[in-house]
Amino acid sequence: MSKKKIIVTGTSRGIGLELVQILANEGHEVLALSRNEKPVKDLQHDHIHSFPFNLNEEEDLHKVSAFVEKEWGGSLDVLIHNAGSLVNKPFEEISAKELMTVYQTNVFGVFQLSQQLIGKMSKNGHVVTISSMGGVQGSMKFAGLSAYSSSKAAVINLTELLAEEYKENGPSFNVLALGAVQTEMLQEAFPGYEAPTSAKEMAQYIADFSLNGNKYYNGKMLQVSNSTP
């Protein structure tokens, strides 16, 4: 397999941190983006690049684009939107600030970072967005997750729209709706719940899909879940 240039967001813990290690160990060049870059820096991996990154800051979005131009000759093969924000509260108690924080990361960040980078991706490129089963129409829903699950529904629709808009010359777009994975975020949503899938196991699946899924799918939402939640 040819070595790819890959960007992953949300890499300070859980699936994201496992994902960059898997991809880099396979020899791919990975730019790991997170507000806290220390966990990635501590890996001291020759194929992993990083700098502090906040999806809410327009200047940081431009820094990513500049990195691709300077370090990778202006080309990008895979973009994985893994960063996520969650608030677990009764609907009437969620503040406007909390709602905006969730949407800024889970929806607006995906939208704006994609805008920065799609022009650097070829027809063979692949944009993968990590969503949730909570965002899938008709799936089981859980009280307290109205902000999170509705934001995850939004990026499913966005993926379908972008696949249509770029189907002639642009990259492929797919979204993975994950079920329960044993991560810190799962504990925030379902305290005490033990998931059947580890972060490393799910990261391996996402890594394989990001490298090969665009050969078979475009504009599709795949449900990746063996449990409820």
Secondary structure as GFF3:
##gff-version 3
##sequence-region A 1 229
A	DSSP	beta_strand	5	9	.	.	.	ID=ss1
A	DSSP	alpha_helix	14	25	.	.	.	ID=ss2
A	DSSP	beta_strand	29	34	.	.	.	ID=ss3
A	DSSP	alpha_helix	38	41	.	.	.	ID=ss4
A	DSSP	beta_strand	48	52	.	.	.	ID=ss5
A	DSSP	alpha_helix	58	72	.	.	.	ID=ss6
A	DSSP	beta_strand	76	81	.	.	.	ID=ss7
A	DSSP	three_ten_helix	91	93	.	.	.	ID=ss8
A	DSSP	alpha_helix	96	103	.	.	.	ID=ss9
A	DSSP	pi_helix	104	108	.	.	.	ID=ss10
A	DSSP	alpha_helix	109	117	.	.	.	ID=ss11
A	DSSP	three_ten_helix	118	120	.	.	.	ID=ss12
A	DSSP	beta_strand	121	132	.	.	.	ID=ss13
A	DSSP	three_ten_helix	133	135	.	.	.	ID=ss14
A	DSSP	alpha_helix	146	165	.	.	.	ID=ss15
A	DSSP	beta_strand	172	178	.	.	.	ID=ss16
A	DSSP	alpha_helix	184	189	.	.	.	ID=ss17
A	DSSP	alpha_helix	199	212	.	.	.	ID=ss18
A	DSSP	three_ten_helix	213	215	.	.	.	ID=ss19
A	DSSP	beta_strand	220	224	.	.	.	ID=ss20
###
